[in-house]
């Protein structure tokens, strides 16, 4: 029997947190005096009132969370947050269409960065701040934040952690989940504040520095400028590149790095795969840009490095329209959309750790053909990986590709060419933002019809929660008592 009381209790608490979070953009709006304060304050008050009511009315009763409640809560919270988070855009008139407002908001909370806005710079500062803040909150995950809060009220958070971090090897570098969540958020906050400081030392105003730090650490990609990071100086581009790299790194390794335990960082195989992919593709693209696109080596290197890290970590910032590059380079950029950040990072897509395990398992299959009786386990960081994890990885990748193919057919049925259809699906399922074709870096998603926006919104949610967490809800076995 599904415990509805605990589901409403936790959703109420999280909605209360969202409402309180909305008060900060209200302050920004009042500071700039641009008239969007009421459009932010009214939804904030509504979220606080309904969240507090739901939380208080469900205090009594069993607070145990099983896996089923965990999956339901994690899936629903992004939808609930997006419904309330879209209200400021609607009430202010900045995005009058509910479909467009919801698309923009769920794109924020899932850290996708796909936008329907043709001129983001016309938005008032309060709404711009809220738009960036949705990504910052979604980056580490509202659920991870709740892990540090729920134990205070006697609610265990382990099942939520499993649902929110369904990767093959979730690193819990402290035995207590609450402490893990706190440390994750401390690291997240340290990196965010550090980036704000460095960006404000360059050509960014403090407002732009804060907004871009929010969306960099979330690997979200929302910018306060329509030209994205191309608007800013090379210094700002390099700073953002550094923090995109950090955001795409396993936060457990960041914890070790901040404690000067660099041996644990550089000996980690996933980190070496991550760094190797980024270095290799950066050198390749830099060389081809230098000899074919630009005559300036620094410019070639900067654009190559930035786009490789931005797409691989699924941040989605751009410094140039990569669709204007040679077709070979566009194919490479498209391939990078499937790598994703490290496990335990804010990045999306398939994730480097799964790619590493696939490569290792495929290499061992060749040896197994020659030595069929040999026991050859897949190892990661010198530890044997449970065959069940390998099966899970294989199932994830197969399901990911099946969903990519079937969703591409859906978008093609709406009249889009192959590049635009597969580009929009890969960019939303992988939580990247810009894709190829009609949704490239110089375009947006405004032209997608209403049904297409809702469909792509669903893909953002599925991709953010790594497929199984959402798709399991559509299994009849899940709902059987």
VEXGUPA-209926 format. One record per residue (C-alpha): x, z, y; residue in one letter; chain. Coordinates in steps of 0.001 Angstrom, whole numbers, plus 500000, padded with zeros to 6 digits. Layout:
! residues N
<x: X z: Z y: Y res: A chain: A>
...
//
This chain:
! residues 481
<x: 500000 z: 500000 y: 500000 res: X chain: A>
<x: 501457 z: 498959 y: 503347 res: X chain: A>
<x: 501815 z: 501872 y: 505761 res: X chain: A>
<x: 500053 z: 500504 y: 508855 res: X chain: A>
<x: 500418 z: 503798 y: 510706 res: X chain: A>
<x: 504215 z: 503685 y: 510730 res: X chain: A>
<x: 504165 z: 499981 y: 511691 res: X chain: A>
<x: 502013 z: 500658 y: 514772 res: X chain: A>
<x: 504034 z: 503782 y: 515535 res: X chain: A>
<x: 507340 z: 501916 y: 515686 res: X chain: A>
<x: 505912 z: 498858 y: 517434 res: X chain: A>
<x: 504382 z: 501184 y: 520019 res: X chain: A>
<x: 507730 z: 502883 y: 520622 res: X chain: A>
<x: 509544 z: 499570 y: 520935 res: X chain: A>
<x: 506880 z: 498177 y: 523285 res: X chain: A>
<x: 507341 z: 501314 y: 525401 res: X chain: A>
<x: 511072 z: 500549 y: 525531 res: X chain: A>
<x: 510355 z: 496968 y: 526619 res: X chain: A>
<x: 508067 z: 498178 y: 529389 res: X chain: A>
<x: 510706 z: 500574 y: 530680 res: X chain: A>
<x: 513295 z: 497779 y: 530516 res: X chain: A>
<x: 511065 z: 495638 y: 532735 res: X chain: A>
<x: 511377 z: 498189 y: 535531 res: X chain: A>
<x: 514982 z: 497174 y: 536179 res: X chain: A>
<x: 514025 z: 493581 y: 537151 res: X chain: A>
<x: 511328 z: 495115 y: 539355 res: X chain: A>
<x: 514087 z: 496901 y: 541248 res: X chain: A>
<x: 516042 z: 493643 y: 541538 res: X chain: A>
<x: 512929 z: 491922 y: 542905 res: X chain: A>
<x: 512377 z: 494629 y: 545494 res: X chain: A>
<x: 516017 z: 494432 y: 546563 res: X chain: A>
<x: 515809 z: 490686 y: 547231 res: X chain: A>
<x: 512237 z: 490886 y: 548558 res: X chain: A>
<x: 511073 z: 487616 y: 547048 res: X chain: A>
<x: 507544 z: 488602 y: 546068 res: X chain: A>
<x: 507810 z: 488650 y: 542272 res: X chain: A>
<x: 507854 z: 492464 y: 541975 res: X chain: A>
<x: 504137 z: 492772 y: 541144 res: X chain: A>
<x: 504356 z: 490032 y: 538505 res: X chain: A>
<x: 507028 z: 492135 y: 536803 res: X chain: A>
<x: 505565 z: 495579 y: 537477 res: X chain: A>
<x: 502075 z: 494852 y: 536094 res: X chain: A>
<x: 503283 z: 493747 y: 532613 res: X chain: A>
<x: 505751 z: 496651 y: 532632 res: X chain: A>
<x: 502926 z: 499126 y: 533275 res: X chain: A>
<x: 500754 z: 497471 y: 530617 res: X chain: A>
<x: 503540 z: 497560 y: 528023 res: X chain: A>
<x: 504342 z: 501199 y: 528814 res: X chain: A>
<x: 500675 z: 502225 y: 528626 res: X chain: A>
<x: 499833 z: 500387 y: 525393 res: X chain: A>
<x: 503151 z: 501274 y: 523785 res: X chain: A>
<x: 502788 z: 504971 y: 524599 res: X chain: A>
<x: 499174 z: 504953 y: 523404 res: X chain: A>
<x: 500027 z: 503296 y: 520067 res: X chain: A>
<x: 502960 z: 505639 y: 519571 res: X chain: A>
<x: 501071 z: 508841 y: 520384 res: X chain: A>
<x: 497988 z: 507978 y: 518317 res: X chain: A>
<x: 500077 z: 507353 y: 515183 res: X chain: A>
<x: 502355 z: 510419 y: 515321 res: X chain: A>
<x: 500853 z: 512130 y: 512293 res: X chain: A>
<x: 501194 z: 510883 y: 508766 res: X chain: A>
<x: 503881 z: 509535 y: 506474 res: X chain: A>
<x: 506842 z: 508079 y: 508422 res: X chain: A>
<x: 508538 z: 506519 y: 505393 res: X chain: A>
<x: 509576 z: 502887 y: 505884 res: X chain: A>
<x: 509849 z: 500759 y: 502764 res: X chain: A>
<x: 511317 z: 497252 y: 502724 res: X chain: A>
<x: 507878 z: 495741 y: 503215 res: X chain: A>
<x: 507200 z: 497721 y: 506383 res: X chain: A>
<x: 510733 z: 496896 y: 507548 res: X chain: A>
<x: 510203 z: 493142 y: 507197 res: X chain: A>
<x: 506820 z: 493292 y: 508938 res: X chain: A>
<x: 508122 z: 495381 y: 511858 res: X chain: A>
<x: 511213 z: 493251 y: 512440 res: X chain: A>
<x: 509229 z: 490016 y: 512363 res: X chain: A>
<x: 506403 z: 491282 y: 514550 res: X chain: A>
<x: 508530 z: 492935 y: 517212 res: X chain: A>
<x: 509983 z: 489628 y: 518426 res: X chain: A>
<x: 506492 z: 488144 y: 518718 res: X chain: A>
<x: 505073 z: 491197 y: 520500 res: X chain: A>
<x: 508036 z: 491369 y: 522861 res: X chain: A>
<x: 507714 z: 487676 y: 523666 res: X chain: A>
<x: 503970 z: 487942 y: 524339 res: X chain: A>
<x: 504468 z: 490723 y: 526875 res: X chain: A>
<x: 507768 z: 489310 y: 528149 res: X chain: A>
<x: 506081 z: 486012 y: 529014 res: X chain: A>
<x: 503559 z: 487662 y: 531358 res: X chain: A>
<x: 505864 z: 487893 y: 534422 res: X chain: A>
<x: 506463 z: 484130 y: 534310 res: X chain: A>
<x: 502727 z: 483444 y: 534065 res: X chain: A>
<x: 501574 z: 485951 y: 536684 res: X chain: A>
<x: 504197 z: 484825 y: 539200 res: X chain: A>
<x: 503228 z: 481179 y: 538733 res: X chain: A>
<x: 506822 z: 480252 y: 537904 res: X chain: A>
<x: 505692 z: 479048 y: 534468 res: X chain: A>
<x: 501877 z: 478849 y: 534617 res: X chain: A>
<x: 501474 z: 477448 y: 531092 res: X chain: A>
<x: 501193 z: 480169 y: 528433 res: X chain: A>
<x: 502812 z: 477890 y: 525839 res: X chain: A>
<x: 505781 z: 477175 y: 528096 res: X chain: A>
<x: 506124 z: 480822 y: 529138 res: X chain: A>
<x: 506065 z: 482015 y: 525528 res: X chain: A>
<x: 508579 z: 479327 y: 524520 res: X chain: A>
<x: 510949 z: 480360 y: 527314 res: X chain: A>
<x: 510597 z: 484039 y: 526452 res: X chain: A>
<x: 510987 z: 483853 y: 522683 res: X chain: A>
<x: 513930 z: 481550 y: 523305 res: X chain: A>
<x: 515349 z: 484431 y: 525333 res: X chain: A>
<x: 514687 z: 487254 y: 522881 res: X chain: A>
<x: 515964 z: 485196 y: 519933 res: X chain: A>
<x: 519036 z: 484297 y: 522057 res: X chain: A>
<x: 518398 z: 480587 y: 521518 res: X chain: A>
<x: 518640 z: 479436 y: 525130 res: X chain: A>
<x: 516335 z: 476426 y: 524781 res: X chain: A>
<x: 514577 z: 476069 y: 528126 res: X chain: A>
<x: 511637 z: 474182 y: 529602 res: X chain: A>
<x: 512761 z: 474728 y: 533214 res: X chain: A>
<x: 513736 z: 471664 y: 535243 res: X chain: A>
<x: 515221 z: 473656 y: 538123 res: X chain: A>
<x: 516040 z: 477220 y: 537140 res: X chain: A>
<x: 517502 z: 477940 y: 540585 res: X chain: A>
<x: 514002 z: 477946 y: 542122 res: X chain: A>
<x: 513120 z: 481123 y: 540214 res: X chain: A>
<x: 513253 z: 484352 y: 542249 res: X chain: A>
<x: 516023 z: 486811 y: 541438 res: X chain: A>
<x: 513744 z: 489280 y: 539651 res: X chain: A>
<x: 512530 z: 486677 y: 537158 res: X chain: A>
<x: 516036 z: 485284 y: 536698 res: X chain: A>
<x: 517263 z: 488783 y: 535930 res: X chain: A>
<x: 514426 z: 489382 y: 533438 res: X chain: A>
<x: 515116 z: 486018 y: 531818 res: X chain: A>
<x: 518757 z: 486985 y: 531277 res: X chain: A>
<x: 517802 z: 490480 y: 530207 res: X chain: A>
<x: 515582 z: 489184 y: 527396 res: X chain: A>
<x: 518676 z: 487674 y: 525839 res: X chain: A>
<x: 520794 z: 490771 y: 526339 res: X chain: A>
<x: 518147 z: 492949 y: 524669 res: X chain: A>
<x: 517634 z: 490457 y: 521871 res: X chain: A>
<x: 521346 z: 489931 y: 521334 res: X chain: A>
<x: 522165 z: 493106 y: 519518 res: X chain: A>
<x: 518599 z: 493402 y: 518389 res: X chain: A>
<x: 515829 z: 495673 y: 519534 res: X chain: A>
<x: 515742 z: 496971 y: 515991 res: X chain: A>
<x: 519384 z: 498034 y: 516066 res: X chain: A>
<x: 518635 z: 499886 y: 519295 res: X chain: A>
<x: 515721 z: 501593 y: 517585 res: X chain: A>
<x: 518025 z: 502810 y: 514812 res: X chain: A>
<x: 519657 z: 505110 y: 517334 res: X chain: A>
<x: 516259 z: 506401 y: 518539 res: X chain: A>
<x: 513908 z: 506586 y: 515539 res: X chain: A>
<x: 515825 z: 509311 y: 513657 res: X chain: A>
<x: 515197 z: 511603 y: 516634 res: X chain: A>
<x: 511470 z: 511366 y: 515827 res: X chain: A>
<x: 511964 z: 511846 y: 512108 res: X chain: A>
<x: 511758 z: 508172 y: 511166 res: X chain: A>
<x: 514502 z: 506794 y: 508930 res: X chain: A>
<x: 515929 z: 503455 y: 509994 res: X chain: A>
<x: 517780 z: 502167 y: 506921 res: X chain: A>
<x: 515043 z: 499731 y: 505930 res: X chain: A>
<x: 514995 z: 498311 y: 509465 res: X chain: A>
<x: 518766 z: 497829 y: 509341 res: X chain: A>
<x: 518504 z: 495892 y: 506072 res: X chain: A>
<x: 515788 z: 493644 y: 507519 res: X chain: A>
<x: 517551 z: 493045 y: 510841 res: X chain: A>
<x: 520980 z: 492383 y: 509279 res: X chain: A>
<x: 520187 z: 490452 y: 506082 res: X chain: A>
<x: 523609 z: 488791 y: 505840 res: X chain: A>
<x: 525647 z: 488903 y: 502625 res: X chain: A>
<x: 527953 z: 491760 y: 503658 res: X chain: A>
<x: 526509 z: 493861 y: 506490 res: X chain: A>
<x: 529316 z: 496096 y: 507754 res: X chain: A>
<x: 528209 z: 499675 y: 508387 res: X chain: A>
<x: 531427 z: 501202 y: 509640 res: X chain: A>
<x: 529798 z: 504646 y: 509815 res: X chain: A>
<x: 527800 z: 506061 y: 506893 res: X chain: A>
<x: 524869 z: 507030 y: 509097 res: X chain: A>
<x: 522823 z: 504135 y: 510391 res: X chain: A>
<x: 521989 z: 505906 y: 513649 res: X chain: A>
<x: 525677 z: 506329 y: 514428 res: X chain: A>
<x: 526316 z: 502699 y: 513496 res: X chain: A>
<x: 523674 z: 501548 y: 515958 res: X chain: A>
<x: 525062 z: 503745 y: 518711 res: X chain: A>
<x: 528586 z: 502446 y: 518212 res: X chain: A>
<x: 527388 z: 498850 y: 518144 res: X chain: A>
<x: 525649 z: 499344 y: 521463 res: X chain: A>
<x: 528650 z: 501110 y: 522996 res: X chain: A>
<x: 530865 z: 498134 y: 522083 res: X chain: A>
<x: 528204 z: 495745 y: 523380 res: X chain: A>
<x: 528016 z: 497656 y: 526664 res: X chain: A>
<x: 531811 z: 497858 y: 527065 res: X chain: A>
<x: 532183 z: 494103 y: 526627 res: X chain: A>
<x: 529274 z: 493409 y: 528994 res: X chain: A>
<x: 530695 z: 495614 y: 531759 res: X chain: A>
<x: 534178 z: 494151 y: 531280 res: X chain: A>
<x: 532852 z: 490619 y: 531657 res: X chain: A>
<x: 530857 z: 491550 y: 534758 res: X chain: A>
<x: 534045 z: 492902 y: 536338 res: X chain: A>
<x: 536152 z: 489853 y: 535486 res: X chain: A>
<x: 533510 z: 487325 y: 536559 res: X chain: A>
<x: 532922 z: 489123 y: 539857 res: X chain: A>
<x: 536647 z: 488771 y: 540607 res: X chain: A>
<x: 536204 z: 484991 y: 540553 res: X chain: A>
<x: 533696 z: 482733 y: 542280 res: X chain: A>
<x: 530550 z: 484404 y: 540935 res: X chain: A>
<x: 528408 z: 486705 y: 543027 res: X chain: A>
<x: 527652 z: 490029 y: 541376 res: X chain: A>
<x: 524104 z: 488916 y: 540479 res: X chain: A>
<x: 525370 z: 485793 y: 538693 res: X chain: A>
<x: 528139 z: 487821 y: 537033 res: X chain: A>
<x: 525624 z: 490304 y: 535608 res: X chain: A>
<x: 523203 z: 487630 y: 534398 res: X chain: A>
<x: 525925 z: 485552 y: 532748 res: X chain: A>
<x: 527490 z: 488614 y: 531133 res: X chain: A>
<x: 524087 z: 489487 y: 529676 res: X chain: A>
<x: 523645 z: 486031 y: 528194 res: X chain: A>
<x: 527261 z: 485594 y: 527077 res: X chain: A>
<x: 527413 z: 488765 y: 525013 res: X chain: A>
<x: 524042 z: 487871 y: 523497 res: X chain: A>
<x: 525373 z: 484375 y: 522676 res: X chain: A>
<x: 522176 z: 483238 y: 524388 res: X chain: A>
<x: 523290 z: 480730 y: 526990 res: X chain: A>
<x: 520721 z: 481168 y: 529755 res: X chain: A>
<x: 522358 z: 480459 y: 533106 res: X chain: A>
<x: 521226 z: 481056 y: 536669 res: X chain: A>
<x: 522268 z: 477487 y: 537503 res: X chain: A>
<x: 520737 z: 474246 y: 536272 res: X chain: A>
<x: 524235 z: 472812 y: 535716 res: X chain: A>
<x: 525041 z: 475813 y: 533485 res: X chain: A>
<x: 528705 z: 476880 y: 533559 res: X chain: A>
<x: 529790 z: 473505 y: 534961 res: X chain: A>
<x: 528644 z: 474919 y: 538313 res: X chain: A>
<x: 531447 z: 477487 y: 538319 res: X chain: A>
<x: 535239 z: 477423 y: 538587 res: X chain: A>
<x: 537695 z: 476971 y: 535697 res: X chain: A>
<x: 538534 z: 480688 y: 536021 res: X chain: A>
<x: 534913 z: 481668 y: 535279 res: X chain: A>
<x: 534792 z: 479170 y: 532440 res: X chain: A>
<x: 537859 z: 480718 y: 530793 res: X chain: A>
<x: 536477 z: 484248 y: 531194 res: X chain: A>
<x: 533184 z: 483235 y: 529597 res: X chain: A>
<x: 535080 z: 481460 y: 526814 res: X chain: A>
<x: 536904 z: 484702 y: 525981 res: X chain: A>
<x: 533724 z: 486745 y: 525813 res: X chain: A>
<x: 531861 z: 484101 y: 523805 res: X chain: A>
<x: 534688 z: 484407 y: 521282 res: X chain: A>
<x: 534318 z: 488198 y: 521231 res: X chain: A>
<x: 530523 z: 487969 y: 520952 res: X chain: A>
<x: 530887 z: 485666 y: 517955 res: X chain: A>
<x: 533265 z: 488076 y: 516226 res: X chain: A>
<x: 532056 z: 490707 y: 513778 res: X chain: A>
<x: 531385 z: 493784 y: 515919 res: X chain: A>
<x: 532843 z: 495996 y: 513209 res: X chain: A>
<x: 536172 z: 494227 y: 513805 res: X chain: A>
<x: 535732 z: 494701 y: 517540 res: X chain: A>
<x: 535365 z: 498412 y: 516844 res: X chain: A>
<x: 538687 z: 498400 y: 514982 res: X chain: A>
<x: 540317 z: 496325 y: 517721 res: X chain: A>
<x: 539204 z: 498740 y: 520431 res: X chain: A>
<x: 540839 z: 501494 y: 518387 res: X chain: A>
<x: 544057 z: 499440 y: 518150 res: X chain: A>
<x: 543676 z: 498931 y: 514382 res: X chain: A>
<x: 544678 z: 495284 y: 514707 res: X chain: A>
<x: 545899 z: 495054 y: 511111 res: X chain: A>
<x: 542271 z: 495372 y: 509934 res: X chain: A>
<x: 541279 z: 492578 y: 512315 res: X chain: A>
<x: 543955 z: 490000 y: 511459 res: X chain: A>
<x: 543853 z: 490680 y: 507723 res: X chain: A>
<x: 540111 z: 490065 y: 507632 res: X chain: A>
<x: 539478 z: 486727 y: 505917 res: X chain: A>
<x: 536261 z: 485969 y: 507776 res: X chain: A>
<x: 538078 z: 486447 y: 511092 res: X chain: A>
<x: 540833 z: 484102 y: 509932 res: X chain: A>
<x: 538267 z: 481488 y: 508925 res: X chain: A>
<x: 536559 z: 481971 y: 512281 res: X chain: A>
<x: 539768 z: 481657 y: 514264 res: X chain: A>
<x: 541007 z: 478778 y: 512112 res: X chain: A>
<x: 537850 z: 476724 y: 512599 res: X chain: A>
<x: 537861 z: 477307 y: 516358 res: X chain: A>
<x: 541562 z: 476484 y: 516731 res: X chain: A>
<x: 541445 z: 473407 y: 514520 res: X chain: A>
<x: 538409 z: 471808 y: 516135 res: X chain: A>
<x: 539623 z: 472704 y: 519634 res: X chain: A>
<x: 542962 z: 470956 y: 519055 res: X chain: A>
<x: 541228 z: 467902 y: 517572 res: X chain: A>
<x: 538709 z: 467549 y: 520394 res: X chain: A>
<x: 541328 z: 468278 y: 523061 res: X chain: A>
<x: 543602 z: 465544 y: 521731 res: X chain: A>
<x: 540797 z: 462980 y: 521582 res: X chain: A>
<x: 539533 z: 463861 y: 525052 res: X chain: A>
<x: 543044 z: 463684 y: 526517 res: X chain: A>
<x: 543751 z: 460269 y: 525045 res: X chain: A>
<x: 540269 z: 458815 y: 525468 res: X chain: A>
<x: 538065 z: 460640 y: 527988 res: X chain: A>
<x: 540237 z: 462427 y: 530550 res: X chain: A>
<x: 543784 z: 461992 y: 531833 res: X chain: A>
<x: 544186 z: 465689 y: 532672 res: X chain: A>
<x: 545356 z: 467812 y: 529703 res: X chain: A>
<x: 544094 z: 471118 y: 531141 res: X chain: A>
<x: 540648 z: 469637 y: 531706 res: X chain: A>
<x: 540608 z: 468211 y: 528187 res: X chain: A>
<x: 541667 z: 471542 y: 526713 res: X chain: A>
<x: 539210 z: 473582 y: 528791 res: X chain: A>
<x: 536196 z: 471425 y: 527967 res: X chain: A>
<x: 537184 z: 471136 y: 524328 res: X chain: A>
<x: 537797 z: 474865 y: 523910 res: X chain: A>
<x: 534654 z: 475835 y: 525788 res: X chain: A>
<x: 532294 z: 473540 y: 523894 res: X chain: A>
<x: 533769 z: 474365 y: 520481 res: X chain: A>
<x: 533367 z: 478107 y: 521021 res: X chain: A>
<x: 530000 z: 477769 y: 522772 res: X chain: A>
<x: 528434 z: 475680 y: 520002 res: X chain: A>
<x: 530091 z: 477496 y: 517092 res: X chain: A>
<x: 529022 z: 480916 y: 518353 res: X chain: A>
<x: 525571 z: 479422 y: 519132 res: X chain: A>
<x: 525824 z: 480477 y: 522795 res: X chain: A>
<x: 524828 z: 477069 y: 524123 res: X chain: A>
<x: 526534 z: 477110 y: 527513 res: X chain: A>
<x: 527952 z: 473767 y: 528640 res: X chain: A>
<x: 530638 z: 472700 y: 531086 res: X chain: A>
<x: 530019 z: 468984 y: 530559 res: X chain: A>
<x: 527573 z: 466624 y: 528872 res: X chain: A>
<x: 529199 z: 466283 y: 525462 res: X chain: A>
<x: 526807 z: 463446 y: 524563 res: X chain: A>
<x: 528909 z: 461296 y: 526926 res: X chain: A>
<x: 531935 z: 461814 y: 524685 res: X chain: A>
<x: 532961 z: 459381 y: 521948 res: X chain: A>
<x: 530442 z: 459234 y: 519043 res: X chain: A>
<x: 532997 z: 460802 y: 516693 res: X chain: A>
<x: 533210 z: 463879 y: 518911 res: X chain: A>
<x: 529417 z: 464129 y: 519164 res: X chain: A>
<x: 529287 z: 464204 y: 515353 res: X chain: A>
<x: 531819 z: 467047 y: 515332 res: X chain: A>
<x: 529786 z: 468977 y: 517898 res: X chain: A>
<x: 526706 z: 468490 y: 515717 res: X chain: A>
<x: 528590 z: 469773 y: 512661 res: X chain: A>
<x: 529687 z: 472870 y: 514578 res: X chain: A>
<x: 526014 z: 473776 y: 515042 res: X chain: A>
<x: 525921 z: 474794 y: 511376 res: X chain: A>
<x: 528896 z: 477162 y: 511378 res: X chain: A>
<x: 527544 z: 480006 y: 513494 res: X chain: A>
<x: 529315 z: 483178 y: 514497 res: X chain: A>
<x: 530706 z: 485841 y: 512201 res: X chain: A>
<x: 528488 z: 488125 y: 510175 res: X chain: A>
<x: 527735 z: 491250 y: 512219 res: X chain: A>
<x: 527879 z: 489299 y: 515489 res: X chain: A>
<x: 525164 z: 488188 y: 517885 res: X chain: A>
<x: 525622 z: 484550 y: 516801 res: X chain: A>
<x: 523098 z: 482605 y: 514770 res: X chain: A>
<x: 523085 z: 479624 y: 512377 res: X chain: A>
<x: 524539 z: 479830 y: 508839 res: X chain: A>
<x: 527383 z: 482235 y: 509785 res: X chain: A>
<x: 531095 z: 481901 y: 509066 res: X chain: A>
<x: 531077 z: 484429 y: 506233 res: X chain: A>
<x: 528622 z: 482312 y: 504246 res: X chain: A>
<x: 530658 z: 479171 y: 504911 res: X chain: A>
<x: 533796 z: 480993 y: 503742 res: X chain: A>
<x: 532111 z: 482137 y: 500532 res: X chain: A>
<x: 530803 z: 478627 y: 499874 res: X chain: A>
<x: 534277 z: 477136 y: 500301 res: X chain: A>
<x: 535818 z: 479744 y: 498003 res: X chain: A>
<x: 533121 z: 479349 y: 495357 res: X chain: A>
<x: 533368 z: 475542 y: 495436 res: X chain: A>
<x: 537155 z: 475717 y: 495001 res: X chain: A>
<x: 536731 z: 478050 y: 492031 res: X chain: A>
<x: 534201 z: 475680 y: 490439 res: X chain: A>
<x: 536978 z: 473105 y: 490141 res: X chain: A>
<x: 539136 z: 475653 y: 488329 res: X chain: A>
<x: 536233 z: 476654 y: 486096 res: X chain: A>
<x: 535865 z: 473032 y: 484980 res: X chain: A>
<x: 539470 z: 473120 y: 483768 res: X chain: A>
<x: 539258 z: 476668 y: 482391 res: X chain: A>
<x: 535648 z: 477206 y: 481287 res: X chain: A>
<x: 536383 z: 480504 y: 479526 res: X chain: A>
<x: 538286 z: 482054 y: 482417 res: X chain: A>
<x: 536727 z: 484798 y: 484530 res: X chain: A>
<x: 537308 z: 483705 y: 488124 res: X chain: A>
<x: 535426 z: 485909 y: 490587 res: X chain: A>
<x: 535038 z: 484945 y: 494227 res: X chain: A>
<x: 537096 z: 487296 y: 496370 res: X chain: A>
<x: 536797 z: 488144 y: 500034 res: X chain: A>
<x: 539352 z: 490438 y: 501624 res: X chain: A>
<x: 540856 z: 490921 y: 498143 res: X chain: A>
<x: 537594 z: 492336 y: 496813 res: X chain: A>
<x: 535463 z: 490682 y: 494142 res: X chain: A>
<x: 532108 z: 489538 y: 495459 res: X chain: A>
<x: 529044 z: 490377 y: 493407 res: X chain: A>
<x: 527687 z: 487155 y: 491829 res: X chain: A>
<x: 524263 z: 488116 y: 493177 res: X chain: A>
<x: 525646 z: 487770 y: 496711 res: X chain: A>
<x: 526978 z: 484297 y: 495897 res: X chain: A>
<x: 523541 z: 483375 y: 494553 res: X chain: A>
<x: 521975 z: 484721 y: 497747 res: X chain: A>
<x: 524353 z: 482649 y: 499880 res: X chain: A>
<x: 523652 z: 479492 y: 497899 res: X chain: A>
<x: 519893 z: 480115 y: 498143 res: X chain: A>
<x: 520176 z: 480710 y: 501884 res: X chain: A>
<x: 522082 z: 477479 y: 502530 res: X chain: A>
<x: 519763 z: 475412 y: 500327 res: X chain: A>
<x: 516707 z: 476903 y: 502032 res: X chain: A>
<x: 518307 z: 476354 y: 505462 res: X chain: A>
<x: 518904 z: 472674 y: 504724 res: X chain: A>
<x: 515429 z: 472209 y: 503230 res: X chain: A>
<x: 513887 z: 473758 y: 506322 res: X chain: A>
<x: 516098 z: 471591 y: 508526 res: X chain: A>
<x: 515005 z: 468429 y: 506693 res: X chain: A>
<x: 511285 z: 469242 y: 506545 res: X chain: A>
<x: 511210 z: 470358 y: 510174 res: X chain: A>
<x: 512977 z: 467170 y: 511238 res: X chain: A>
<x: 510178 z: 465222 y: 509573 res: X chain: A>
<x: 507614 z: 467245 y: 511552 res: X chain: A>
<x: 509365 z: 466480 y: 514840 res: X chain: A>
<x: 509773 z: 462814 y: 513901 res: X chain: A>
<x: 506027 z: 462662 y: 513177 res: X chain: A>
<x: 505492 z: 463533 y: 516850 res: X chain: A>
<x: 507270 z: 460328 y: 517844 res: X chain: A>
<x: 510865 z: 461498 y: 518357 res: X chain: A>
<x: 513809 z: 459431 y: 517185 res: X chain: A>
<x: 516082 z: 460819 y: 514462 res: X chain: A>
<x: 518717 z: 462179 y: 516858 res: X chain: A>
<x: 516146 z: 464004 y: 518966 res: X chain: A>
<x: 514170 z: 465264 y: 515955 res: X chain: A>
<x: 517129 z: 466663 y: 514029 res: X chain: A>
<x: 518819 z: 467769 y: 517260 res: X chain: A>
<x: 515853 z: 469894 y: 518360 res: X chain: A>
<x: 515490 z: 471457 y: 514914 res: X chain: A>
<x: 519196 z: 472218 y: 514466 res: X chain: A>
<x: 519399 z: 473694 y: 517976 res: X chain: A>
<x: 516384 z: 475997 y: 517565 res: X chain: A>
<x: 516829 z: 476969 y: 513910 res: X chain: A>
<x: 520478 z: 477742 y: 514655 res: X chain: A>
<x: 519569 z: 479562 y: 517924 res: X chain: A>
<x: 521906 z: 477286 y: 519887 res: X chain: A>
<x: 519778 z: 475836 y: 522699 res: X chain: A>
<x: 521127 z: 472404 y: 523631 res: X chain: A>
<x: 521136 z: 469847 y: 520839 res: X chain: A>
<x: 521520 z: 466102 y: 520698 res: X chain: A>
<x: 519261 z: 463215 y: 521650 res: X chain: A>
<x: 516403 z: 464065 y: 524019 res: X chain: A>
<x: 517319 z: 467782 y: 523961 res: X chain: A>
<x: 520993 z: 467338 y: 524826 res: X chain: A>
<x: 522902 z: 469450 y: 527378 res: X chain: A>
<x: 521682 z: 467353 y: 530320 res: X chain: A>
<x: 518036 z: 467614 y: 529205 res: X chain: A>
<x: 515598 z: 470394 y: 528309 res: X chain: A>
<x: 512529 z: 471014 y: 526139 res: X chain: A>
<x: 509841 z: 470472 y: 528803 res: X chain: A>
<x: 508839 z: 467105 y: 527331 res: X chain: A>
<x: 508098 z: 468549 y: 523871 res: X chain: A>
<x: 504295 z: 468630 y: 523296 res: X chain: A>
<x: 502481 z: 471954 y: 522914 res: X chain: A>
<x: 502406 z: 471935 y: 519109 res: X chain: A>
<x: 506097 z: 471056 y: 519051 res: X chain: A>
<x: 506952 z: 474017 y: 521289 res: X chain: A>
<x: 505056 z: 476439 y: 519035 res: X chain: A>
<x: 506692 z: 474943 y: 515965 res: X chain: A>
<x: 510177 z: 475209 y: 517477 res: X chain: A>
<x: 509368 z: 478776 y: 518586 res: X chain: A>
<x: 508678 z: 479598 y: 514946 res: X chain: A>
<x: 512026 z: 478070 y: 513968 res: X chain: A>
<x: 513776 z: 480222 y: 516582 res: X chain: A>
<x: 512252 z: 483344 y: 515046 res: X chain: A>
<x: 513091 z: 482267 y: 511490 res: X chain: A>
<x: 516643 z: 481413 y: 512476 res: X chain: A>
<x: 517196 z: 484637 y: 514446 res: X chain: A>
<x: 516099 z: 486757 y: 511480 res: X chain: A>
<x: 518019 z: 484597 y: 508971 res: X chain: A>
<x: 515130 z: 482935 y: 507130 res: X chain: A>
<x: 514269 z: 485421 y: 504383 res: X chain: A>
<x: 513004 z: 488189 y: 506671 res: X chain: A>
<x: 510242 z: 485953 y: 508058 res: X chain: A>
<x: 509602 z: 483568 y: 505177 res: X chain: A>
<x: 509080 z: 486425 y: 502712 res: X chain: A>
<x: 505917 z: 487283 y: 504656 res: X chain: A>
<x: 504436 z: 483983 y: 503442 res: X chain: A>
<x: 504989 z: 484929 y: 499799 res: X chain: A>
<x: 501794 z: 486073 y: 497977 res: X chain: A>
<x: 503886 z: 488561 y: 495986 res: X chain: A>
<x: 504839 z: 490356 y: 499202 res: X chain: A>
<x: 501245 z: 491391 y: 499889 res: X chain: A>
<x: 500428 z: 492535 y: 496373 res: X chain: A>
<x: 500051 z: 496305 y: 496067 res: X chain: A>
//
